[in-house]
Amino acid sequence: MALVPDGRILICEQGGSLRVAKGGALLATPLLTLPVDASGERGLLGVTVDPAFAANGFVYVYYTATTPAPHNRISRFTTAGDLAVPGSEAVLLDLDDLGAATNHNGGALHFGPDGKLYAGVGENANAANAQSLTNLLGKVLRLDPDGGVPADNPLLAQTSGKNRLIWALGLRNPFTFAFQPGTGRLFLNDVGQNTWEEVDEGRAGANYGWPATEGATANPAYTGPVYAYPHSGGPVTGCCIVGAAFYDPATPAFPAAFLHKYLFMDLCEGWVRTLDPATGTVGDWLTGFSSPVDLRVAGDGSVLVLSRGGGGTLQRVTYTTP
């Protein structure tokens, strides 16, 4: 989902509809509806708004296009009010054609403080893709807002064509990530295979080691996680890390202890926890969500949690002084 500066919330439905929540209600008419391949984990997977949305009305989406072969695509649409302008799609990037596997698509889109568009891309359940510089799968990509290749991308000398968009590699399925307001720090959530779920710090040119490593690593060739939790046998367990956001709202509404914390979730276990970037300390917070998939901090300091369970829900978490 994405938060619009005027308070509206844009919500991706896997089947291809981009819905609008406005004034506490879900509008009946989608902002746009796309023809997507929605098999497995494919579909309409990510959305963000332009930093200059108030002036240009641009919305960016990440979705699985069906032709000429299934592949993920990043497009920009122009909006007017609560609808996309007909015929306004500008295709910024067509990613590599997908194999038979329908999972590990990634899909998160965010603008960085540098004004560039970042995208998290899964390796399409082919682990070798994550280490290859000849495809875009298993990577974080960095694009100019018009889809062009930034002149300062880190791997220009080792890549060609659209692969020059690669900003970091060695990831399995980084389908959620977040920038910290103010500092610009980037945390990536990489979903693990059998053992570890990771929070990785985004760095230009970094290699996070998948499939050679999962969780902490002593190999200097790879960038290890800021934090990782196991699938079993630890004080914190889960099987699919999602989220996420830093608690740095324009108007904080929670106690000072929440400020600057990273909020992340686990889809399988339904909890939300806090991570202190300064110390690495993880704290318990909320439980009971049904397959949560996305989290945002609103400008008023409340926290929004989007879940697949219960037919699809968007819940707002507020703080009441005891």
VOBA-1610 file (N, C-alpha, C; in pm, whole numbers, padded with zeros to 5 digits, always signed):
BEGIN
Met+00084-00119+00000Met+00000+00000+00000Met+00088+00125+00000Ala+00027+00238-00030Ala+00098+00365-00031Ala+00009+00472+00029Leu+00071+00565+00100Leu-00002+00676+00160Leu+00012+00798+00072Val-00102+00858+00038Val-00105+00980-00042Val-00098+01098+00055Pro-00027+01205+00019Pro-00014+01318+00112Pro-00146+01374+00164Asp-00255+01360+00086Asp-00383+01416+00130Asp-00460+01323+00223Gly-00399+01210+00262Gly-00463+01120+00357Gly-00523+00995+00295Arg-00538+00990+00164Arg-00588+00868+00101Arg-00484+00756+00111Ile-00533+00634+00102Ile-00447+00517+00108Ile-00473+00434-00018Leu-00367+00399-00089Leu-00378+00315-00208Leu-00341+00172-00170Ile-00427+00078-00207Ile-00411-00061-00166Ile-00412-00151-00288Cys-00307-00232-00302Cys-00300-00328-00412Cys-00383-00452-00380Glu-00466-00492-00474Glu-00529-00624-00469Glu-00459-00712-00571Gln-00424-00832-00530Gln-00343-00920-00615Gln-00405-00940-00753Gly-00537-00940-00761Gly-00605-00963-00887Gly-00595-00850-00987Gly-00536-00736-00948Gly-00510-00630-01045Gly-00576-00497-01017Ser-00658-00488-00913Ser-00725-00361-00882Ser-00644-00283-00780Leu-00627-00154-00807Leu-00565-00063-00711Leu-00676+00016-00646Arg-00702-00014-00519Arg-00816+00042-00448Arg-00775+00169-00372Val-00876+00249-00342Val-00856+00375-00271Val-00937+00372-00141Ala-00869+00391-00029Ala-00937+00412+00099Ala-00934+00561+00129Lys-01052+00615+00159Lys-01064+00761+00173Lys-01163+00790+00285Gly-01120+00867+00383Gly-01209+00901+00493Gly-01260+00781+00569Gly-01178+00677+00579Gly-01217+00559+00654Gly-01303+00461+00578Ala-01324+00484+00448Ala-01407+00395+00366Ala-01331+00353+00241Leu-01360+00232+00194Leu-01302+00182+00070Leu-01392+00222-00045Leu-01340+00301-00138Leu-01421+00345-00251Leu-01458+00226-00339Ala-01578+00230-00393Ala-01628+00119-00474Ala-01552+00103-00605Thr-01510+00214-00663Thr-01443+00211-00793Thr-01292+00215-00773Pro-01218+00116-00826Pro-01073+00119-00813Pro-01012+00239-00886Leu-00896+00281-00841Leu-00823+00385-00911Leu-00785+00337-01050Leu-00747+00210-01059Leu-00721+00146-01188Leu-00732-00004-01171Thr-00756-00073-01280Thr-00760-00219-01282Thr-00673-00266-01397Leu-00578-00353-01367Leu-00482-00399-01466Leu-00505-00546-01499Pro-00481-00585-01623Pro-00483-00727-01657Pro-00352-00791-01610Val-00360-00876-01510Val-00239-00932-01451Val-00245-01084-01451Asp-00129-01146-01442Asp-00117-01287-01409Asp-00115-01294-01256Ala-00221-01347-01197Ala-00233-01350-01051Ala-00214-01490-00995Ser-00149-01578-01071Ser-00126-01713-01021Ser-00017-01712-00914Gly-00031-01801-00815Gly+00068-01808-00709Gly+00083-01676-00637Glu+00205-01623-00636Glu+00235-01495-00571Glu+00242-01380-00671Arg+00205-01403-00794Arg+00206-01298-00895Arg+00084-01208-00881Gly+00085-01096-00953Gly-00030-01006-00953Gly+00012-00861-00943Leu-00078-00779-00892Leu-00047-00639-00862Leu+00018-00638-00724Leu+00147-00607-00719Leu+00226-00637-00599Leu+00281-00516-00527Gly+00290-00401-00591Gly+00350-00286-00525Gly+00302-00155-00580Val+00302-00052-00495Val+00259+00082-00537Val+00333+00186-00455Thr+00363+00298-00517Thr+00413+00415-00446Thr+00371+00539-00522Val+00379+00653-00456Val+00342+00779-00521Val+00466+00865-00538Asp+00462+00951-00638Asp+00574+01039-00668Asp+00596+01138-00554Pro+00721+01172-00523Pro+00745+01274-00420Pro+00676+01406-00451Ala+00652+01433-00580Ala+00582+01556-00621Ala+00439+01524-00661Phe+00377+01427-00593Phe+00242+01383-00630Phe+00142+01497-00634Ala+00150+01588-00540Ala+00052+01698-00535Ala+00054+01780-00663Ala+00169+01783-00731Ala+00180+01861-00854Ala+00157+01778-00979Asn+00204+01650-00978Asn+00197+01572-01103Asn+00099+01455-01099Gly+00052+01413-00982Gly-00044+01304-00972Gly+00009+01169-01015Phe+00141+01148-01013Phe+00199+01022-01061Phe+00190+00913-00955Val+00146+00795-00999Val+00144+00674-00918Val+00222+00567-00992Tyr+00307+00494-00920Tyr+00391+00390-00979Tyr+00346+00254-00925Val+00340+00155-01014Val+00296+00022-00972Val+00392-00084-01025Tyr+00394-00196-00954Tyr+00473-00314-00990Tyr+00374-00428-01006Tyr+00367-00486-01125Tyr+00268-00591-01147Tyr+00319-00694-01247Thr+00253-00812-01247Thr+00290-00920-01337Thr+00209-00909-01465Ala+00276-00864-01571Ala+00211-00853-01702Ala+00200-00992-01765Thr+00103-01007-01852Thr+00075-01140-01909Thr+00137-01162-02046Thr+00170-01056-02118Thr+00217-01070-02255Thr+00348-00994-02276Pro+00432-01036-02372Pro+00416-01156-02454Pro+00438-01286-02377Ala+00508-01278-02263Ala+00522-01388-02168Ala+00511-01328-02029Pro+00470-01405-01929Pro+00458-01348-01795Pro+00590-01288-01747His+00583-01164-01699His+00701-01095-01646His+00651-00982-01558Asn+00734-00939-01467Asn+00697-00827-01382Asn+00735-00695-01449Arg+00654-00594-01422Arg+00666-00465-01491Arg+00650-00352-01390Ile+00723-00245-01413Ile+00705-00122-01336Ile+00652-00015-01430Ser+00536+00040-01395Ser+00472+00142-01478Ser+00433+00263-01395Arg+00419+00374-01464Arg+00371+00498-01402Arg+00237+00536-01463Phe+00144+00578-01378Phe+00014+00627-01422Phe-00005+00769-01372Thr-00078+00846-01449Thr-00120+00979-01407Thr-00261+00969-01351Thr-00285+01032-01238Thr-00417+01026-01176Thr-00484+01162-01178Ala-00615+01158-01176Ala-00697+01279-01162Ala-00805+01245-01061Gly-00800+01306-00945Gly-00894+01268-00840Gly-00866+01127-00795Asp-00970+01046-00789Asp-00957+00909-00740Asp-00946+00806-00852Leu-00913+00851-00973Leu-00904+00761-01088Leu-00776+00787-01166Ala-00725+00682-01230Ala-00615+00698-01323Ala-00668+00756-01453Val-00590+00842-01514Val-00629+00899-01644Val-00621+00788-01749Pro-00728+00763-01824Pro-00725+00657-01926Pro-00610+00679-02024Gly-00540+00569-02055Gly-00431+00576-02151Gly-00303+00638-02099Ser-00293+00659-01967Ser-00177+00731-01913Ser-00062+00639-01873Glu-00077+00508-01890Glu+00031+00420-01848Glu+00160+00447-01926Ala+00268+00466-01853Ala+00401+00476-01910Ala+00482+00361-01853Val+00519+00265-01937Val+00596+00150-01891Val+00741+00194-01870Leu+00788+00184-01747Leu+00924+00224-01715Leu+01023+00110-01730Leu+00978-00013-01697Leu+01070-00127-01701Leu+00993-00256-01713Asp+01031-00337-01810Asp+00985-00475-01819Asp+01099-00563-01769Leu+01075-00636-01660Leu+01177-00722-01605Leu+01188-00851-01686Asp+01279-00938-01645Asp+01302-01062-01716Asp+01178-01150-01717Asp+01160-01227-01825Asp+01051-01323-01830Asp+01063-01420-01713Leu+00947-01458-01658Leu+00944-01548-01543Leu+00944-01693-01587Gly+01001-01779-01503Gly+00997-01921-01527Gly+00865-01980-01480Ala+00861-02113-01470Ala+00736-02180-01432Ala+00695-02148-01289Ala+00791-02123-01201Ala+00759-02092-01061Ala+00683-01961-01053Thr+00579-01958-00971Thr+00498-01837-00958Thr+00528-01760-00830Asn+00631-01799-00757Asn+00664-01731-00631Asn+00794-01652-00643His+00824-01578-00536His+00945-01495-00525His+00948-01388-00634Asn+00848-01301-00629Asn+00838-01192-00725Asn+00888-01059-00671Gly+00897-01046-00537Gly+00926-00914-00481Gly+00807-00823-00506Gly+00834-00694-00532Gly+00726-00603-00567Gly+00725-00470-00497Ala+00805-00452-00391Ala+00802-00325-00319Ala+00862-00213-00403Leu+00800-00097-00396Leu+00848+00024-00463Leu+00853+00138-00361His+00964+00211-00359His+00975+00329-00274His+01069+00429-00339Phe+01040+00556-00321Phe+01135+00659-00359Phe+01232+00681-00243Gly+01360+00689-00277Gly+01461+00720-00178Gly+01474+00870-00158Pro+01549+00911-00057Pro+01570+01053-00034Pro+01649+01120-00145Asp+01711+01040-00231Asp+01784+01092-00346Asp+01694+01117-00467Gly+01563+01092-00452Gly+01470+01112-00561Gly+01465+01000-00661Lys+01537+00891-00636Lys+01538+00776-00725Lys+01432+00674-00681Leu+01386+00593-00776Leu+01286+00491-00750Leu+01356+00358-00726Tyr+01330+00296-00611Tyr+01390+00168-00574Tyr+01284+00059-00581Ala+01326-00060-00627Ala+01235-00173-00639Ala+01301-00298-00584Gly+01227-00376-00505Gly+01274-00505-00456Gly+01222-00615-00547Val+01312-00699-00598Val+01276-00801-00696Val+01319-00938-00644Gly+01228-01035-00643Gly+01260-01171-00604Gly+01331-01247-00714Glu+01388-01364-00677Glu+01468-01440-00774Glu+01388-01548-00848Asn+01253-01538-00841Asn+01166-01630-00916Asn+01194-01776-00883Ala+01227-01802-00755Ala+01251-01938-00707Ala+01364-02007-00782Asn+01454-01929-00841Asn+01576-01981-00903Asn+01692-01911-00834Ala+01751-01979-00735Ala+01849-01914-00648Ala+01967-01857-00725Ala+02006-01920-00836Ala+02121-01873-00912Ala+02100-01733-00967Asn+01976-01694-00988Asn+01949-01559-01040Asn+02004-01451-00948Ala+02002-01476-00818Ala+02038-01373-00721Ala+02183-01328-00734Gln+02270-01414-00785Gln+02412-01380-00799Gln+02451-01341-00941Ser+02357-01345-01032Ser+02387-01314-01172Ser+02371-01165-01200Leu+02466-01107-01273Leu+02455-00968-01316Leu+02400-00958-01457Thr+02344-01069-01508Thr+02284-01068-01642Thr+02132-01076-01636Asn+02075-01061-01516Asn+01930-01048-01504Asn+01900-00960-01383Leu+01773-00921-01370Leu+01732-00829-01265Leu+01670-00898-01144Leu+01674-01030-01141Leu+01603-01107-01039Leu+01690-01131-00916Gly+01626-01121-00797Gly+01700-01136-00673Gly+01783-01014-00640Lys+01729-00896-00673Lys+01806-00772-00663Lys+01722-00659-00601Val+01791-00551-00567Val+01728-00421-00549Val+01768-00337-00669Leu+01670-00276-00734Leu+01695-00192-00851Leu+01681-00045-00813Arg+01753+00039-00885Arg+01747+00184-00864Arg+01730+00251-01000Leu+01618+00323-01014Leu+01580+00384-01141Leu+01566+00535-01126Asp+01591+00607-01234Asp+01543+00743-01243Asp+01391+00739-01247Pro+01322+00845-01207Pro+01176+00842-01207Pro+01113+00814-01344Asp+01187+00839-01452Asp+01135+00809-01586Asp+01178+00672-01635Gly+01241+00592-01549Gly+01285+00458-01585Gly+01427+00450-01633Gly+01495+00563-01646Gly+01632+00564-01692Gly+01730+00511-01589Val+01854+00491-01634Val+01960+00439-01547Val+02033+00555-01481Pro+02033+00565-01349Pro+02108+00672-01281Pro+02257+00663-01312Ala+02317+00777-01336Ala+02458+00781-01374Ala+02551+00734-01264Asp+02503+00731-01139Asp+02587+00689-01027Asp+02548+00552-00971Asn+02474+00471-01047Asn+02447+00336-01001Asn+02578+00261-00983Pro+02585+00168-00886Pro+02715+00116-00843Pro+02779+00011-00932Leu+02703-00053-01020Leu+02758-00166-01095Leu+02758-00141-01245Leu+02769-00017-01285Leu+02764+00017-01428Leu+02876-00051-01506Ala+02994-00062-01447Ala+03108-00118-01519Ala+03096-00269-01538Gln+03017-00336-01454Gln+03004-00481-01462Gln+02877-00527-01532Thr+02793-00434-01575Thr+02663-00470-01632Thr+02640-00396-01762Ser+02535-00436-01831Ser+02499-00369-01956Ser+02348-00364-01968Gly+02299-00277-02056Gly+02156-00266-02081Gly+02079-00235-01954Lys+01961-00297-01942Lys+01878-00268-01826Lys+01937-00323-01696Asn+02034-00416-01706Asn+02097-00468-01585Asn+02181-00363-01514Arg+02205-00250-01578Arg+02273-00138-01512Arg+02186-00077-01401Leu+02060-00118-01396Leu+01971-00072-01288Leu+01997-00144-01156Ile+02078-00251-01157Ile+02104-00327-01034Ile+02178-00238-00934Trp+02122-00231-00814Trp+02181-00151-00705Trp+02241-00241-00597Ala+02180-00358-00574Ala+02231-00457-00478Ala+02182-00594-00524Leu+02250-00700-00481Leu+02218-00834-00528Leu+02230-00935-00415Gly+02205-01064-00450Gly+02217-01170-00352Gly+02099-01181-00258Leu+01978-01151-00311Leu+01857-01153-00230Leu+01761-01261-00279Arg+01681-01313-00189Arg+01588-01421-00223Arg+01451-01366-00262Asn+01389-01291-00170Asn+01258-01234-00201Asn+01235-01110-00114Pro+01296-00999-00150Pro+01285-00877-00070Pro+01160-00798-00106Phe+01042-00851-00068Phe+00921-00785-00117Phe+00868-00676-00026Thr+00941-00644+00082Thr+00911-00522+00158Thr+01042-00460+00204Phe+01045-00327+00206Phe+01160-00254+00259Phe+01115-00113+00294Ala+01202-00037+00359Ala+01163+00098+00401Ala+01286+00187+00416Phe+01267+00314+00382Phe+01366+00418+00410Phe+01328+00490+00539Gln+01428+00526+00617Gln+01402+00602+00739Gln+01396+00751+00707Pro+01285+00817+00739Pro+01278+00961+00718Pro+01390+01032+00794Gly+01449+01129+00731Gly+01555+01206+00797Gly+01693+01152+00769Thr+01717+01026+00803Thr+01851+00969+00783Thr+01869+00909+00644Gly+01758+00864+00582Gly+01767+00796+00453Gly+01816+00653+00463Arg+01830+00602+00584Arg+01875+00464+00602Arg+01772+00368+00543Leu+01820+00262+00477Leu+01733+00166+00411Leu+01747+00029+00477Phe+01634-00027+00519Phe+01629-00163+00571Phe+01545-00248+00475Leu+01601-00364+00439Leu+01536-00460+00349Leu+01493-00583+00428Asn+01374-00632+00402Asn+01329-00758+00461Asn+01344-00867+00356Asp+01433-00962+00381Asp+01453-01071+00284Asp+01398-01200+00342Val+01298-01255+00274Val+01232-01378+00319Val+01325-01497+00299Gly+01344-01574+00404Gly+01437-01686+00398Gly+01374-01813+00344Gln+01456-01916+00334Gln+01410-02045+00283Gln+01369-02136+00397Asn+01465-02203+00459Asn+01432-02301+00562Asn+01472-02260+00703Thr+01551-02153+00715Thr+01614-02131+00844Thr+01599-01991+00900Trp+01631-01885+00822Trp+01642-01750+00876Trp+01563-01649+00796Glu+01506-01553+00868Glu+01445-01433+00810Glu+01536-01315+00842Glu+01558-01227+00744Glu+01661-01124+00759Glu+01607-00982+00748Val+01666-00893+00828Val+01660-00749+00804Val+01800-00708+00760Asp+01813-00662+00637Asp+01941-00622+00581Asp+01946-00472+00563Glu+02063-00414+00586Glu+02078-00271+00560Glu+02116-00251+00414Gly+02038-00168+00345Gly+02063-00143+00204Gly+02188-00060+00183Arg+02278-00112+00099Arg+02400-00041+00064Arg+02425-00057-00085Ala+02467+00049-00149Ala+02494+00045-00293Ala+02601-00059-00324Gly+02569-00150-00416Gly+02665-00252-00458Gly+02678-00370-00366Ala+02599-00376-00259Ala+02612-00486-00163Ala+02565-00617-00223Asn+02627-00726-00174Asn+02587-00862-00209Asn+02549-00930-00078Tyr+02421-00970-00066Tyr+02370-01025+00060Tyr+02385-01177+00069Gly+02443-01239-00034Gly+02492-01375-00019Gly+02403-01489-00061Trp+02273-01463-00085Trp+02187-01574-00126Trp+02229-01620-00266Pro+02241-01754-00290Pro+02202-01867-00204Pro+02316-01926-00122Ala+02434-01864-00123Ala+02547-01922-00050Ala+02528-01912+00100Thr+02451-01812+00143Thr+02436-01792+00287Thr+02295-01743+00318Glu+02249-01777+00437Glu+02120-01730+00488Glu+02139-01703+00636Gly+02102-01583+00682Gly+02131-01544+00818Gly+02271-01487+00829Ala+02327-01488+00950Ala+02459-01430+00974Ala+02566-01501+00891Thr+02666-01424+00847Thr+02774-01481+00767Thr+02907-01423+00811Ala+03012-01505+00804Ala+03147-01458+00831Ala+03224-01434+00702Asn+03160-01455+00589Asn+03225-01437+00459Asn+03234-01288+00427Pro+03355-01233+00414Pro+03368-01089+00389Pro+03315-01044+00253Ala+03288-01140+00165Ala+03233-01104+00033Ala+03086-01065+00042Tyr+03022-01100+00153Tyr+02879-01079+00166Tyr+02848-00981+00280Thr+02738-00911+00266Thr+02689-00821+00369Thr+02588-00897+00456Gly+02620-00917+00581Gly+02532-00990+00671Gly+02417-00904+00720Pro+02315-00966+00777Pro+02196-00892+00821Pro+02221-00808+00946Val+02142-00703+00958Val+02137-00625+01082Val+02074-00708+01192Tyr+01975-00788+01152Tyr+01904-00874+01247Tyr+01847-00991+01169Ala+01848-01109+01231Ala+01787-01227+01171Ala+01720-01309+01280Tyr+01608-01369+01247Tyr+01541-01458+01343Tyr+01513-01591+01276Pro+01516-01701+01353Pro+01504-01835+01295Pro+01359-01878+01277His+01343-01986+01203His+01211-02045+01186His+01171-02127+01308Ser+01268-02168+01388Ser+01237-02241+01511Ser+01356-02230+01606Gly+01329-02252+01735Gly+01437-02263+01831Gly+01492-02134+01886Gly+01425-02022+01866Gly+01474-01896+01920Gly+01366-01823+01996Pro+01402-01714+02064Pro+01302-01636+02137Pro+01203-01568+02044Val+01246-01539+01921Val+01158-01487+01816Val+01163-01585+01700Thr+01048-01631+01654Thr+01044-01723+01541Thr+00936-01680+01443Gly+00950-01727+01320Gly+00853-01699+01216Gly+00898-01765+01088Cys+00831-01732+00977Cys+00870-01796+00852Cys+00861-01703+00732Cys+00818-01577+00751Cys+00805-01487+00635Cys+00804-01343+00685Ile+00919-01278+00680Ile+00930-01141+00728Ile+00866-01044+00629Val+00787-00952+00683Val+00719-00851+00602Val+00718-00720+00681Gly+00657-00622+00626Gly+00646-00491+00691Gly+00651-00385+00583Ala+00710-00282+00608Ala+00779-00240+00730Ala+00789-00088+00724Ala+00825-00027+00835Ala+00840+00118+00838Ala+00919+00157+00961Phe+00987+00269+00951Phe+01049+00332+01067Phe+00946+00423+01134Tyr+00949+00426+01267Tyr+00855+00514+01337Tyr+00917+00653+01352Asp+00902+00733+01249Asp+00951+00871+01245Asp+00845+00960+01180Pro+00722+00962+01235Pro+00616+01039+01170Pro+00632+01189+01191Ala+00560+01264+01109Ala+00560+01410+01124Ala+00507+01450+01260Thr+00406+01376+01308Thr+00347+01404+01439Thr+00346+01275+01520Pro+00447+01250+01601Pro+00449+01126+01680Pro+00328+01119+01774Ala+00268+01001+01780Ala+00152+00981+01867Ala+00175+00868+01967Phe+00289+00801+01958Phe+00324+00695+02051Phe+00432+00747+02147Pro+00456+00676+02256Pro+00560+00719+02351Pro+00696+00733+02284Ala+00782+00811+02347Ala+00915+00840+02291Ala+00996+00714+02265Ala+00968+00607+02338Ala+01042+00483+02320Ala+01025+00424+02180Phe+00919+00464+02109Phe+00896+00413+01974Phe+00973+00491+01868Leu+01014+00611+01900Leu+01077+00696+01799Leu+01201+00630+01740His+01209+00635+01607His+01323+00585+01529His+01331+00433+01525Lys+01236+00364+01585Lys+01238+00217+01579Lys+01189+00170+01441Tyr+01240+00053+01402Tyr+01197-00012+01278Tyr+01089-00112+01314Leu+00973-00102+01250Leu+00860-00190+01277Leu+00852-00294+01167Phe+00852-00421+01204Phe+00846-00529+01105Phe+00753-00638+01156Met+00711-00726+01065Met+00608-00825+01097Met+00649-00962+01042Asp+00575-01063+01082Asp+00588-01196+01023Asp+00452-01242+00975Leu+00443-01275+00847Leu+00316-01314+00787Leu+00262-01442+00851Cys+00350-01537+00880Cys+00305-01665+00933Cys+00256-01655+01077Glu+00327-01576+01158Glu+00297-01570+01300Glu+00204-01456+01338Gly+00191-01355+01253Gly+00096-01247+01278Gly+00136-01146+01382Trp+00268-01136+01410Trp+00312-01038+01510Trp+00376-00917+01443Val+00386-00809+01523Val+00463-00690+01487Val+00566-00668+01597Arg+00691-00648+01560Arg+00797-00622+01656Arg+00872-00494+01620Thr+00950-00446+01717Thr+01030-00326+01697Thr+01177-00363+01698Leu+01254-00294+01614Leu+01399-00312+01609Leu+01464-00175+01626Asp+01552-00165+01724Asp+01626-00041+01745Asp+01749-00042+01654Pro+01754+00044+01552Pro+01868+00042+01460Pro+02001+00074+01529Ala+01995+00147+01639Ala+02119+00187+01706Ala+02182+00074+01786Thr+02100-00015+01841Thr+02151-00119+01930Thr+02128-00260+01879Gly+02036-00277+01784Gly+01999-00411+01738Gly+01901-00481+01829Thr+01852-00411+01931Thr+01758-00471+02026Thr+01620-00484+01963Val+01559-00601+01981Val+01426-00628+01928Val+01327-00636+02044Gly+01212-00571+02027Gly+01111-00573+02131Gly+00978-00628+02081Asp+00907-00697+02169Asp+00771-00742+02137Asp+00679-00621+02129Trp+00576-00632+02045Trp+00478-00524+02043Trp+00337-00578+02026Leu+00298-00614+01904Leu+00159-00653+01876Leu+00153-00796+01826Thr+00041-00862+01852Thr+00016-00996+01801Thr-00128-01004+01751Gly-00160-01116+01685Gly-00299-01143+01651Gly-00342-01103+01512Phe-00251-01055+01428Phe-00289-01021+01291Phe-00295-01148+01207Ser-00383-01149+01108Ser-00404-01266+01023Ser-00336-01245+00888Ser-00220-01305+00874Ser-00140-01295+00750Ser-00113-01150+00712Pro-00047-01073+00799Pro-00015-00934+00764Pro+00088-00930+00652Val+00075-00831+00564Val+00165-00821+00449Val+00231-00685+00434Asp+00175-00580+00494Asp+00234-00449+00476Asp+00203-00361+00596Leu+00291-00264+00620Leu+00277-00175+00735Leu+00327-00037+00697Arg+00255+00066+00741Arg+00296+00204+00718Arg+00272+00287+00845Val+00351+00392+00859Val+00330+00489+00965Val+00267+00612+00903Ala+00147+00647+00948Ala+00075+00762+00894Ala+00131+00891+00952Gly+00101+01001+00884Gly+00150+01130+00928Gly+00103+01170+01066Asp-00014+01117+01108Asp-00066+01150+01241Asp-00007+01063+01351Gly+00089+00976+01315Gly+00155+00894+01414Gly+00092+00759+01438Ser-00023+00731+01377Ser-00083+00598+01388Ser-00009+00502+01296Val-00032+00373+01317Val+00032+00268+01237Val-00076+00191+01163Leu-00057+00172+01034Leu-00152+00100+00950Leu-00097-00038+00917Val-00179-00141+00938Val-00140-00279+00910Val-00238-00338+00809Leu-00183-00383+00697Leu-00263-00445+00591Leu-00244-00596+00599Ser-00355-00671+00600Ser-00350-00816+00615Ser-00433-00884+00507Arg-00389-01005+00469Arg-00466-01085+00373Arg-00579-01161+00443Gly-00560-01196+00569Gly-00659-01273+00640Gly-00789-01199+00662Gly-00893-01275+00694Gly-01024-01215+00719Gly-01085-01151+00596Gly-01047-01200+00479Gly-01100-01143+00356Gly-01029-01017+00312Gly-00920-00984+00383Gly-00845-00862+00353Gly-00887-00750+00446Thr-00794-00702+00529Thr-00827-00597+00625Thr-00718-00491+00628Leu-00759-00369+00659Leu-00666-00261+00688Leu-00702-00209+00826Gln-00608-00220+00920Gln-00633-00181+01058Gln-00540-00066+01097Arg-00595+00026+01174Arg-00517+00140+01223Arg-00490+00122+01372Val-00364+00130+01410Val-00323+00114+01549Val-00296+00253+01606Thr-00363+00287+01715Thr-00344+00416+01781Thr-00302+00392+01925Tyr-00256+00498+01989Tyr-00209+00487+02127Tyr-00300+00568+02219Thr-00340+00504+02328Thr-00419+00571+02430Thr-00340+00574+02560Thr-00326+00690+02619Thr-00252+00702+02744Thr-00320+00623+02854Pro-00246+00537+02924Pro-00309+00455+03030Pro-00369+00543+03140
//
